[in-house]
């Protein structure tokens, strides 16, 4: 095995992504059709597919790889110096219609220095850069960022859909699986605290 299954089987297109809410599916399809996204704040529990959705949007909108900056807020975004890197990225002309900054775990961004600086960047470069923030705890994002982003809460996937997806992956990897055992493990995942 050379690739983690989480990456190997990560959905690449909106049609592969499992939406829990039909309105959200229609919204994503609308953005793709229009070739445009607003600043987004994707929230939901850990491992639910927020980062995957951000990557799908970049893929479906055919954003040039050099026009995408991916950062982890829990690692890079705690110090104001990190904002200098964002400014440099935002200042260059995009290859496509716009650039995308994906900030994973944005709820870990410093709310006193980094989040207000990000608010300013969203305003200053609104014509050429879109920001997609993912977070588990939207209450840790300052109101000024909430007001500049379209909120998009990603709901938990249905337990049966989740079980079916895992079963499909195991079968394609040649793993013998007892469906009752698999169902038991999935039930434990859904009942254990996050």
NUDO-684907 format. One record per residue: residue number from 1; z negated, x negated, y negated of N, C-alpha, C in turn. Coordinates in Angstrom, 2 decimals. Example, Ala and Ser with C-alpha at 12.3 -4.5 7.8 and 13.67 -1.06 7.14 Angstrom:
{site 1 {-7.80 -13.19 5.69} {-7.80 -12.30 4.50} {-7.80 -13.20 3.30}} {site 2 {-7.08 -12.85 2.25} {-7.14 -13.67 1.06} {-7.87 -12.90 -0.03}} 
//
This chain:
{site 1 {0.00 -0.84 1.17} {0.00 0.00 0.00} {0.00 -0.89 -1.23}} {site 2 {1.03 -0.77 -2.06} {1.14 -1.57 -3.26} {0.81 -0.79 -4.53}} {site 3 {0.87 0.52 -4.46} {0.63 1.36 -5.63} {-0.49 2.35 -5.31}} {site 4 {-1.40 2.53 -6.27} {-2.42 3.55 -6.09} {-1.75 4.91 -6.03}} {site 5 {-2.24 5.76 -5.16} {-1.64 7.08 -5.02} {-1.75 7.88 -6.30}} {site 6 {-2.80 7.65 -7.08} {-2.94 8.38 -8.34} {-1.77 8.08 -9.28}} {site 7 {-1.24 6.88 -9.21} {-0.08 6.53 -10.03} {1.23 6.91 -9.33}} {site 8 {1.28 6.67 -8.04} {2.50 6.97 -7.28} {2.86 8.46 -7.36}} {site 9 {1.84 9.31 -7.33} {2.08 10.75 -7.31} {1.76 11.43 -8.64}} {site 10 {1.58 10.62 -9.69} {1.36 11.21 -11.02} {2.63 11.95 -11.44}} {site 11 {2.53 13.21 -11.84} {3.72 13.94 -12.27} {4.42 13.23 -13.43}} {site 12 {5.74 13.24 -13.41} {6.54 12.58 -14.46} {7.23 13.59 -15.38}} {site 13 {7.34 14.83 -14.91} {8.02 15.86 -15.69} {7.13 17.10 -15.81}} {site 14 {7.43 17.93 -16.78} {6.65 19.15 -16.98} {6.76 20.07 -15.78}} {site 15 {7.90 20.06 -15.09} {8.06 20.94 -13.92} {7.18 20.49 -12.75}} {site 16 {6.78 19.22 -12.72} {5.89 18.73 -11.66} {4.41 18.92 -12.00}} {site 17 {4.12 19.16 -13.27} {2.73 19.29 -13.74} {2.22 20.68 -13.40}} {site 18 {0.99 20.77 -12.91} {0.42 22.07 -12.54} {-0.36 22.61 -13.74}} {site 19 {0.21 23.64 -14.36} {-0.45 24.31 -15.50} {-1.30 25.45 -14.98}} {site 20 {-2.48 25.61 -15.56} {-3.34 26.74 -15.22} {-3.07 27.93 -16.13}} {site 21 {-2.50 27.66 -17.27} {-2.31 28.69 -18.28} {-0.82 28.80 -18.61}} {site 22 {-0.25 29.95 -18.40} {1.18 30.16 -18.62} {1.56 29.95 -20.09}} {site 23 {0.67 30.31 -21.00} {0.95 30.09 -22.43} {1.05 28.60 -22.75}} {site 24 {0.18 27.80 -22.13} {0.25 26.36 -22.35} {1.55 25.79 -21.78}} {site 25 {1.95 26.27 -20.64} {3.21 25.82 -20.04} {4.36 26.14 -20.99}} {site 26 {4.38 27.35 -21.53} {5.44 27.75 -22.46} {5.41 26.90 -23.73}} {site 27 {4.21 26.56 -24.19} {4.08 25.73 -25.40} {4.67 24.34 -25.16}} {site 28 {4.34 23.74 -24.02} {4.86 22.41 -23.68} {6.38 22.47 -23.54}} {site 29 {6.88 23.49 -22.87} {8.33 23.64 -22.72} {9.01 23.82 -24.07}} {site 30 {8.35 24.51 -24.99} {8.88 24.71 -26.33} {8.96 23.38 -27.09}} {site 31 {7.91 22.55 -27.00} {7.94 21.24 -27.65} {9.08 20.38 -27.11}} {site 32 {9.25 20.42 -25.79} {10.30 19.62 -25.16} {11.67 20.11 -25.63}} {site 33 {11.86 21.42 -25.65} {13.14 21.98 -26.09} {13.44 21.62 -27.54}} {site 34 {12.40 21.69 -28.40} {12.58 21.37 -29.82} {12.66 19.87 -30.08}} {site 35 {12.20 19.06 -29.11} {12.19 17.62 -29.29} {11.15 17.15 -30.27}} {site 36 {10.04 17.88 -30.35} {9.03 17.60 -31.36} {7.65 17.98 -30.85}} {site 37 {6.65 17.18 -31.20} {5.26 17.54 -30.95} {4.45 17.33 -32.23}} {site 38 {3.40 18.14 -32.41} {2.48 17.88 -33.52} {1.48 16.82 -33.08}} {site 39 {0.56 16.43 -33.96} {-0.59 15.64 -33.52} {-1.35 16.53 -32.54}} {site 40 {-1.79 15.95 -31.43} {-2.45 16.76 -30.39} {-3.84 16.22 -30.06}} {site 41 {-4.74 17.13 -29.74} {-6.05 16.79 -29.20} {-6.15 17.49 -27.85}} {site 42 {-5.94 16.72 -26.79} {-6.00 17.25 -25.43} {-7.42 17.07 -24.91}} {site 43 {-8.08 18.17 -24.60} {-9.46 18.09 -24.11} {-9.57 18.73 -22.73}} {site 44 {-10.63 18.38 -22.03} {-10.88 18.92 -20.70} {-11.73 17.96 -19.90}} {site 45 {-12.13 18.37 -18.73} {-13.01 17.54 -17.91} {-12.28 16.29 -17.41}} {site 46 {-13.04 15.26 -17.01} {-12.42 14.01 -16.54} {-11.50 14.25 -15.34}} {site 47 {-10.37 13.56 -15.34} {-9.45 13.61 -14.20} {-8.62 14.87 -14.10}} {site 48 {-8.56 15.65 -15.13} {-7.89 16.96 -15.08} {-6.40 16.87 -15.39}} {site 49 {-5.95 15.75 -15.99} {-4.52 15.58 -16.25} {-4.15 15.49 -17.72}} {site 50 {-5.10 15.17 -18.57} {-4.82 15.07 -20.01} {-3.89 13.89 -20.30}} {site 51 {-4.21 12.74 -19.77} {-3.39 11.55 -19.98} {-2.02 11.74 -19.34}} {site 52 {-2.00 12.35 -18.18} {-0.73 12.64 -17.51} {0.14 13.52 -18.38}} {site 53 {-0.44 14.54 -18.99} {0.32 15.43 -19.86} {0.87 14.67 -21.07}} {site 54 {0.07 13.78 -21.64} {0.53 12.97 -22.78} {1.73 12.12 -22.37}} {site 55 {1.65 11.50 -21.20} {2.75 10.66 -20.71} {3.99 11.50 -20.39}} {site 56 {3.78 12.70 -19.85} {4.90 13.59 -19.55} {5.64 13.96 -20.84}} {site 57 {4.88 14.26 -21.89} {5.51 14.62 -23.16} {6.38 13.46 -23.67}} {site 58 {5.86 12.24 -23.60} {6.66 11.09 -24.04} {7.91 10.94 -23.17}} {site 59 {7.76 11.13 -21.88} {8.89 11.01 -20.96} {9.93 12.10 -21.22}} {site 60 {9.48 13.34 -21.32} {10.39 14.47 -21.51} {11.07 14.44 -22.88}} {site 61 {10.38 13.89 -23.88} {10.97 13.79 -25.22} {11.81 12.53 -25.37}} {site 62 {11.91 11.77 -24.27} {12.74 10.57 -24.23} {12.36 9.57 -25.33}} {site 63 {11.04 9.36 -25.48} {10.54 8.41 -26.46} {10.75 7.00 -25.92}} {site 64 {11.36 6.14 -26.72} {11.58 4.75 -26.34} {10.24 4.08 -26.03}} {site 65 {10.20 3.27 -24.98} {8.95 2.63 -24.58} {8.34 1.78 -25.70}} {site 66 {9.18 1.25 -26.59} {8.68 0.45 -27.70} {8.12 1.31 -28.83}} {site 67 {8.33 2.62 -28.73} {7.80 3.56 -29.71} {6.51 4.22 -29.24}} {site 68 {5.95 3.72 -28.14} {4.70 4.28 -27.61} {3.62 3.22 -27.63}} {site 69 {2.48 3.56 -28.20} {1.32 2.68 -28.18} {0.22 3.42 -27.44}} {site 70 {-0.23 2.85 -26.33} {-1.29 3.46 -25.53} {-2.56 2.65 -25.72}} {site 71 {-3.63 3.32 -26.09} {-4.91 2.65 -26.29} {-6.03 3.43 -25.62}} {site 72 {-7.06 2.70 -25.22} {-8.23 3.31 -24.63} {-9.35 3.27 -25.67}} {site 73 {-9.75 4.43 -26.15} {-10.76 4.52 -27.19} {-12.12 3.97 -26.79}} {site 74 {-12.44 4.02 -25.50} {-13.74 3.52 -25.06} {-13.79 2.00 -25.06}} {site 75 {-12.63 1.35 -25.00} {-12.59 -0.12 -25.01} {-12.23 -0.66 -26.38}} {site 76 {-11.10 -0.19 -26.90} {-10.52 -0.80 -28.10} {-10.95 -0.14 -29.40}} {site 77 {-11.25 1.11 -29.36} {-11.41 1.87 -30.59} {-12.81 1.98 -31.16}} {site 78 {-13.68 1.08 -30.81} {-15.04 1.15 -31.35} {-15.21 0.36 -32.63}} {site 79 {-14.27 -0.54 -32.91} {-14.39 -1.39 -34.09} {-13.25 -1.10 -35.05}} {site 80 {-13.56 -1.16 -36.32} {-12.57 -0.86 -37.35} {-11.39 -1.84 -37.32}} {site 81 {-11.60 -3.07 -36.83} {-10.53 -4.06 -36.77} {-9.36 -3.57 -35.90}} {site 82 {-9.66 -2.73 -34.94} {-8.64 -2.18 -34.05} {-7.62 -1.35 -34.83}} {site 83 {-8.07 -0.75 -35.92} {-7.20 0.07 -36.75} {-6.06 -0.76 -37.32}} {site 84 {-6.29 -2.04 -37.58} {-5.22 -2.92 -38.09} {-4.03 -2.94 -37.14}} {site 85 {-4.31 -2.94 -35.85} {-3.24 -2.91 -34.84} {-2.45 -1.60 -34.94}} {site 86 {-3.16 -0.51 -35.15} {-2.49 0.78 -35.31} {-1.63 0.80 -36.56}} {site 87 {-2.15 0.25 -37.64} {-1.39 0.23 -38.90} {-0.09 -0.54 -38.72}} {site 88 {-0.18 -1.71 -38.09} {1.02 -2.53 -37.86} {2.05 -1.75 -37.04}} {site 89 {1.60 -1.06 -36.00} {2.50 -0.26 -35.16} {3.13 0.87 -35.98}} {site 90 {2.32 1.56 -36.76} {2.81 2.71 -37.54} {3.79 2.30 -38.64}} {site 91 {3.67 1.10 -39.16} {4.50 0.66 -40.28} {5.94 0.34 -39.89}} {site 92 {6.18 0.05 -38.62} {7.53 -0.31 -38.21} {8.37 0.94 -37.98}} {site 93 {9.65 0.82 -38.18} {10.58 1.94 -38.03} {10.75 2.28 -36.55}} {site 94 {10.68 3.56 -36.19} {10.85 3.95 -34.78} {12.31 3.82 -34.31}} {site 95 {12.48 3.56 -33.03} {13.80 3.54 -32.42} {14.32 4.97 -32.25}} {site 96 {13.41 5.90 -32.01} {13.76 7.31 -31.82} {13.40 8.08 -33.09}} {site 97 {13.26 9.38 -32.95} {12.91 10.23 -34.10} {11.50 9.92 -34.61}} {site 98 {10.60 9.57 -33.69} {9.22 9.26 -34.09} {8.55 8.41 -33.02}} {site 99 {7.43 7.80 -33.40} {6.60 7.02 -32.48} {5.46 7.90 -32.00}} {site 100 {4.82 7.47 -30.91} {3.68 8.20 -30.38} {2.54 7.21 -30.12}} {site 101 {1.38 7.53 -30.66} {0.16 6.77 -30.37} {-0.69 7.65 -29.47}} {site 102 {-0.91 7.20 -28.24} {-1.78 7.92 -27.30} {-3.12 7.18 -27.29}} {site 103 {-4.16 7.90 -27.66} {-5.50 7.31 -27.62} {-6.31 8.07 -26.58}} {site 104 {-6.47 7.42 -25.43} {-7.23 7.99 -24.33} {-8.71 7.82 -24.64}} {site 105 {-9.51 8.78 -24.22} {-10.96 8.74 -24.46} {-11.29 8.59 -25.94}} {site 106 {-10.61 9.38 -26.75} {-10.81 9.32 -28.21} {-12.21 9.75 -28.62}} {site 107 {-12.93 10.43 -27.73} {-14.30 10.82 -28.06} {-15.24 9.62 -28.16}} {site 108 {-14.77 8.43 -27.74} {-15.56 7.21 -27.87} {-15.24 6.43 -29.14}} {site 109 {-14.27 6.90 -29.93} {-13.95 6.24 -31.18} {-15.14 6.37 -32.14}} {site 110 {-15.41 5.31 -32.87} {-16.53 5.31 -33.81} {-16.32 6.42 -34.85}} {site 111 {-17.26 7.39 -34.93} {-17.08 8.52 -35.85} {-17.34 8.18 -37.32}} {site 112 {-17.92 7.02 -37.57} {-18.25 6.65 -38.95} {-17.14 5.82 -39.58}} {site 113 {-16.46 5.01 -38.78} {-15.44 4.13 -39.35} {-14.04 4.39 -38.79}} {site 114 {-13.90 4.38 -37.48} {-12.58 4.45 -36.86} {-11.96 5.84 -36.98}} {site 115 {-12.71 6.89 -36.70} {-12.14 8.24 -36.77} {-11.67 8.60 -38.19}} {site 116 {-12.45 8.30 -39.23} {-11.93 8.57 -40.58} {-10.68 7.76 -40.91}} {site 117 {-10.62 6.51 -40.44} {-9.43 5.69 -40.67} {-8.23 6.30 -39.95}} {site 118 {-8.45 6.83 -38.76} {-7.38 7.48 -38.00} {-6.87 8.71 -38.74}} {site 119 {-7.77 9.45 -39.34} {-7.38 10.61 -40.14} {-6.40 10.20 -41.24}} {site 120 {-6.70 9.09 -41.91} {-5.82 8.60 -42.97} {-4.45 8.20 -42.43}} {site 121 {-4.43 7.57 -41.25} {-3.15 7.18 -40.64} {-2.32 8.41 -40.28}} {site 122 {-2.97 9.44 -39.77} {-2.26 10.67 -39.42} {-1.56 11.27 -40.64}} {site 123 {-2.22 11.19 -41.78} {-1.63 11.72 -43.01} {-0.53 10.81 -43.54}} {site 124 {-0.81 9.52 -43.61} {0.13 8.59 -44.22} {1.44 8.47 -43.44}} {site 125 {1.37 8.49 -42.13} {2.57 8.28 -41.30} {3.01 9.55 -40.56}} {site 126 {2.69 10.72 -41.13} {3.00 11.98 -40.45} {4.49 12.19 -40.21}} {site 127 {5.35 11.57 -40.98} {6.79 11.77 -40.82} {7.37 10.97 -39.65}} {site 128 {6.71 9.89 -39.25} {7.31 9.01 -38.23} {6.42 8.73 -37.03}} {site 129 {5.17 9.20 -37.04} {4.25 8.90 -35.93} {3.50 10.16 -35.54}} {site 130 {3.39 10.39 -34.24} {2.56 11.46 -33.70} {1.40 10.82 -32.95}} {site 131 {0.24 11.39 -33.14} {-0.96 10.94 -32.45} {-1.34 11.95 -31.38}} {site 132 {-1.59 11.46 -30.17} {-2.05 12.31 -29.07} {-3.39 11.74 -28.63}} {site 133 {-4.45 12.50 -28.88} {-5.80 12.08 -28.52} {-6.23 12.84 -27.28}} {site 134 {-6.84 12.14 -26.33} {-7.42 12.82 -25.18} {-8.92 12.62 -25.23}} {site 135 {-9.65 13.64 -24.80} {-11.11 13.52 -24.81} {-11.74 14.47 -23.80}} {site 136 {-12.92 14.09 -23.34} {-13.71 14.96 -22.47} {-14.67 15.81 -23.30}} {site 137 {-15.06 15.29 -24.46} {-16.05 15.96 -25.30} {-15.49 16.16 -26.71}} {site 138 {-14.78 17.25 -26.95} {-14.17 17.46 -28.26} {-15.19 17.56 -29.40}} {site 139 {-16.44 17.87 -29.08} {-17.47 17.94 -30.12} {-17.78 16.56 -30.70}} {site 140 {-17.34 15.49 -30.05} {-17.55 14.14 -30.57} {-16.42 13.68 -31.49}} {site 141 {-15.43 14.54 -31.67} {-14.32 14.25 -32.57} {-14.66 14.89 -33.92}} {site 142 {-14.52 14.12 -35.01} {-14.91 14.65 -36.32} {-14.00 15.82 -36.73}} {site 143 {-14.54 16.76 -37.52} {-13.76 17.93 -37.94} {-12.44 17.58 -38.63}} {site 144 {-12.42 16.48 -39.39} {-11.19 16.10 -40.09} {-10.05 15.80 -39.11}} {site 145 {-10.35 15.27 -37.91} {-9.31 15.05 -36.90} {-8.93 16.36 -36.23}} {site 146 {-9.93 17.20 -35.96} {-9.63 18.51 -35.38} {-8.64 19.28 -36.27}} {site 147 {-8.84 19.20 -37.57} {-8.00 19.97 -38.48} {-6.58 19.42 -38.58}} {site 148 {-6.37 18.19 -38.16} {-5.04 17.58 -38.23} {-4.30 17.61 -36.89}} {site 149 {-4.98 18.08 -35.86} {-4.39 18.11 -34.51} {-4.33 19.55 -34.00}} {site 150 {-3.35 19.80 -33.17} {-3.34 21.06 -32.45} {-4.19 20.87 -31.21}} {site 151 {-5.22 21.69 -31.08} {-6.10 21.61 -29.92} {-5.39 22.16 -28.68}} {site 152 {-5.65 21.51 -27.56} {-4.99 21.91 -26.31} {-5.99 21.62 -25.19}} {site 153 {-6.75 22.64 -24.77} {-7.76 22.44 -23.72} {-7.11 22.61 -22.35}} {site 154 {-7.20 21.58 -21.53} {-6.60 21.60 -20.20} {-7.65 22.12 -19.22}} {site 155 {-7.34 23.25 -18.62} {-8.27 23.88 -17.68} {-8.22 23.21 -16.32}} {site 156 {-9.28 23.40 -15.55} {-9.32 22.88 -14.19} {-8.25 23.54 -13.33}} {site 157 {-7.67 22.75 -12.45} {-6.65 23.25 -11.53} {-7.32 24.13 -10.48}} {site 158 {-6.63 25.16 -10.07} {-7.11 26.05 -9.03} {-7.41 25.26 -7.76}} {site 159 {-8.53 25.56 -7.11} {-8.96 24.83 -5.92} {-7.90 24.86 -4.83}} {site 160 {-7.26 26.00 -4.63} {-6.24 26.09 -3.58} {-5.01 25.24 -3.92}} {site 161 {-4.61 25.24 -5.20} {-3.48 24.40 -5.62} {-3.82 22.92 -5.45}} {site 162 {-5.06 22.57 -5.79} {-5.53 21.20 -5.65} {-5.48 20.76 -4.19}} {site 163 {-5.98 21.61 -3.30} {-5.98 21.32 -1.86} {-4.56 21.16 -1.35}} {site 164 {-3.67 22.05 -1.77} {-2.27 21.98 -1.33} {-1.61 20.69 -1.80}} {site 165 {-1.90 20.28 -3.03} {-1.32 19.04 -3.58} {-1.80 17.83 -2.77}} {site 166 {-3.10 17.78 -2.48} {-3.65 16.67 -1.70} {-3.04 16.66 -0.30}} {site 167 {-2.93 17.82 0.32} {-2.36 17.92 1.66} {-0.92 17.41 1.67}} {site 168 {-0.15 17.76 0.64} {1.24 17.31 0.54} {1.31 15.78 0.44}} {site 169 {0.44 15.20 -0.36} {0.41 13.74 -0.51} {0.03 13.07 0.81}} {site 170 {-1.00 13.59 1.47} {-1.43 12.99 2.74} {-0.33 13.07 3.79}} {site 171 {0.37 14.20 3.87} {1.46 14.35 4.83} {2.58 13.36 4.52}} {site 172 {2.95 13.24 3.23} {4.04 12.31 2.88} {3.64 10.86 3.09}} {site 173 {2.35 10.57 3.13} {1.88 9.20 3.40} {1.61 8.99 4.90}} {site 174 {1.88 10.01 5.71} {1.70 9.87 7.16} {0.26 9.89 7.61}} {site 175 {-0.61 10.52 6.84} {-2.03 10.59 7.18} {-2.30 11.91 7.89}} {site 176 {-2.85 11.81 9.11} {-3.24 13.02 9.83} {-4.47 13.60 9.14}} {site 177 {-4.42 14.89 8.86} {-5.52 15.51 8.15} {-5.87 16.84 8.79}} {site 178 {-7.16 17.06 8.91} {-7.65 18.35 9.36} {-7.85 19.19 8.11}} {site 179 {-7.14 20.30 8.00} {-7.18 21.12 6.79} {-8.56 21.67 6.47}} {site 180 {-9.35 21.97 7.51} {-10.72 22.45 7.26} {-11.57 21.36 6.63}} {site 181 {-11.42 20.12 7.11} {-12.16 18.99 6.54} {-11.73 18.75 5.10}} {site 182 {-10.42 18.79 4.86} {-9.91 18.61 3.51} {-10.45 19.69 2.58}} {site 183 {-10.43 20.92 3.04} {-10.94 22.03 2.24} {-12.42 21.84 1.92}} {site 184 {-13.19 21.33 2.87} {-14.62 21.06 2.66} {-14.81 20.02 1.56}} {site 185 {-14.02 18.93 1.60} {-14.12 17.89 0.58} {-13.76 18.44 -0.81}} {site 186 {-12.72 19.24 -0.86} {-12.31 19.81 -2.15} {-13.39 20.74 -2.67}} {site 187 {-13.99 21.54 -1.81} {-15.07 22.43 -2.23} {-16.24 21.63 -2.78}} {site 188 {-16.54 20.49 -2.17} {-17.62 19.62 -2.68} {-17.28 19.09 -4.07}} {site 189 {-16.01 18.73 -4.28} {-15.58 18.26 -5.61} {-15.78 19.33 -6.66}} {site 190 {-15.47 20.57 -6.29} {-15.53 21.66 -7.25} {-16.95 22.16 -7.50}} {site 191 {-17.89 21.85 -6.60} {-19.25 22.31 -6.80} {-20.18 21.21 -7.30}} {site 192 {-19.76 19.93 -7.21} {-20.61 18.85 -7.69} {-20.53 18.77 -9.21}} {site 193 {-21.65 18.41 -9.87} {-21.63 18.31 -11.33} {-20.75 17.16 -11.81}} {site 194 {-20.07 17.34 -12.94} {-19.18 16.31 -13.48} {-19.98 15.24 -14.17}} 
//
